[in-house]
C-alpha cells in the first residue's frame, strides 16, 4: 500500500508583473505559473485546482460564505 502526502496552497489573488506580460490575464497566469514552477522544483506535482466554500465571521454574530481558490 502506497502512502501519499498532499499539499494544498492558495491560488494567487493578484497577478505578477514580468517583462512582456501586460494584461491582467497574463499577469495572473504568470503568478500561477511561478507558484507551480516553484512547487514543482521542490518535487510537487500539480493535480488540480478547486474553488471551495469557506465560512467566515462578519461582525460579532453574522457568518458569510466566501469562496477560496486552491491548488
C-alpha positions as CSV (number, residue, x, y, z in Angstrom):
1,X,0.0,0.0,0.0
2,X,1.5,3.3,-1.0
3,X,1.3,6.4,1.1
4,X,0.6,9.9,-0.3
5,X,1.4,13.3,1.0
6,X,-0.7,16.2,-0.2
7,X,0.0,19.9,-0.2
8,X,-2.7,22.5,-0.7
9,X,-1.8,26.1,-1.3
10,X,-4.0,29.1,-2.0
11,X,-4.1,30.2,-5.6
12,X,-2.7,33.7,-6.3
13,X,-5.2,36.5,-5.8
14,X,-3.3,39.0,-7.9
15,X,-1.2,38.9,-11.0
16,X,2.6,39.1,-11.1
17,X,4.3,41.6,-13.3
18,X,7.1,40.5,-15.7
19,X,8.7,41.7,-18.8
20,X,6.4,41.3,-21.8
21,X,3.4,40.5,-19.5
22,X,0.8,43.2,-20.0
23,X,-2.8,42.2,-19.5
24,X,-4.3,41.2,-16.1
25,X,-5.0,37.7,-17.5
26,X,-1.3,37.3,-18.5
27,X,-0.2,38.6,-15.1
28,X,-2.5,36.2,-13.3
29,X,-1.3,33.3,-15.5
30,X,2.3,34.4,-14.7
31,X,1.6,34.3,-10.9
32,X,0.1,30.9,-11.2
33,X,2.9,29.6,-13.4
34,X,5.5,31.0,-11.0
35,X,3.8,29.3,-8.0
36,X,3.5,26.0,-9.8
37,X,7.1,26.1,-11.0
38,X,8.4,26.8,-7.5
39,X,6.5,23.9,-6.0
40,X,7.5,21.7,-8.9
41,X,11.1,22.4,-8.3
42,X,10.6,21.1,-4.8
43,X,9.2,17.8,-6.2
44,X,5.5,18.5,-6.0
45,X,3.3,17.6,-9.0
46,X,0.2,19.7,-9.9
47,X,-3.0,17.7,-9.7
48,X,-5.9,20.2,-9.9
49,X,-7.5,23.4,-8.8
50,X,-10.7,23.9,-6.9
51,X,-13.0,26.7,-5.7
52,X,-14.2,25.8,-2.2
53,X,-16.6,27.5,0.2
54,X,-15.2,28.9,3.4
55,X,-17.4,30.2,6.2
56,X,-16.1,33.4,7.8
57,X,-17.2,35.6,10.6
58,X,-18.5,39.0,9.7
59,X,-19.0,41.2,12.8
60,X,-19.9,39.7,16.1
61,X,-22.7,37.2,15.2
62,X,-23.0,37.1,11.4
63,X,-21.3,34.5,9.2
64,X,-20.8,34.8,5.5
65,X,-19.7,32.2,3.0
66,X,-16.8,33.2,0.7
67,X,-15.1,31.1,-2.0
68,X,-11.4,30.3,-2.0
69,X,-9.4,29.2,-5.0
70,X,-7.0,26.4,-4.1
71,X,-4.2,24.5,-5.9
